[in-house]
Amino acid sequence: MTAPGPDVSPIEYSGTALEFRDEIRDWLKRNAPDDLRGVPVPRVPDPELKAHLDRWGDALTDAGLMCVAWPEEYGGRGLSGVEVALMNEEFARAGVPRLTRGMGEGLVGPAVIAHGTEEQKRRMLPPIISGEHDYCQGFSEPDAGSDLAGLRTRGEVDGTDLVINGQKTWTSGYYKANWMFCLVRTDPAAPKHRGISYVVLPLEVDGGPNGVEFRPIMRMTGQALFGESYLTDARTPLGNVIGGLNQGWKVAMTTLGNERGGSATTQHVAFEAQFWRLVEEARKRGLHDDVRVREQLAWAWSQIQVIKATGLGLVADLAAGRSGEGLANGSTSKIRWSEFQRRLAEIAMDLLGPDALLTGAGYELSEWQDEFLATRSHTIWGGTAEVQRNIIGERVLGLPKEPKAAKEAAR
């Protein structure tokens, strides 16, 4: 198998989109750093690589290539989904990472743009673009994971502040964050999906802690990329409540829609790059002619093409002025890519054979070992695959709700 040419696409792009593609291509020819070409970016880069990435991030910011889908009036470039897809493809062609501002760019920013006041947009968005504010997520709780609306963390109004007490878990990105976005219950008497507020809060105030304690949760990879959060009288101004008090559920749905389906038009780029690295691994081991290996690789390639076709379908919708967004997109995308990544990692383990079991004190996991262990959780976080299928069945297709009460009675 050989990698296909990078310009093959079933979408007929407009002249404006192609002009934008040429602009990005020319800029990357002049500015793409050689020391990052073809370098896979690990989940936690070492200090030297992080320094290279920080400089590259600063260059992208200076060029107006951060938060590019945000409206121009808020510091973005107002790029359409078509243009974002083209931009990602050009970065992949150049072999350099297309850095973003993480959850600030993809989750918090869209929620503020959709539901925040003009004052909040002017105040909260620029520090995300610059990288000054780095967010972690405080949604799930020990007894409110997939059933997020069952959260118990409290937010009580005290003058001009909201005082927050409670516990969060699976707090992604806590180890590098200086801000948190979280959901808190501000009206305990309201029905479950009401009385919830969406709030952002600083992790430090006046140089000291703001009542938030993190405890790392160690993953099978040996890394602690998320943790538990204990909030004790953490304070944030009422001006940091997005969408208004007790109106947080609709804001959360904006965030979750972006978390589950926001990269559907472009994620095939990374999957294809990963796939060809696995093909190269098979060649190195002399397994590229093994019938079973070829069947597994063929399955993986076909799944990537399904993911790509789905994403390009969304691009086509966007090019034709159709939305391409919504509940079905987020849930189906989450199921498809998470289950694919788990299976691809299993295929890689089969291909590595006995080497897949090599580990021990002081041993650094290979890319494929790390991927295998990390992707065990991909069908769980962001809403389990089972919950996503319920969402599609009940809220998209209009099927009867799952007979949970009957199941309980039968036990």
Buried (B, 14 or more C-beta within 10 A) or exposed (E): EEEEEEEEEEBEBEEEBEEBBEBBBEBBEEBBBEEBEEBEBEEEBEEEBBEBBEEBBBBBBEEEBBBBBBBEEBBBBEBBBBBBBBBBBBBBBBBBBBBBBBBBBBBBBBBBBBBBBEEBBEBBBBBBBBBEBBBBBBBBBEEBBBEBBEBBBBBBEEEEBBBBBBBBBBBBBBBEBEBBBBBBBBEEEEEBBBBBBBBBBBBEEEEEEBBBEBEBBEBEBEBBBBBBBBBBEBBBBBBBBBBBBBBBBBBBBBBBBBBBBBBBBBBBBBBBBBBBBBBEBBEEBEBBEBEEBBEBBEBBBEBBBEBBEBBBBBBBBBBEEEEBBEBBBBBBBBBBBBBBBBBBBBBBBEBBEEEBEEEEEEEEBBBBBBBBBBBEBBBBBBBBBEBBBBBBBEEBEEEEEEEEEEEEEEE
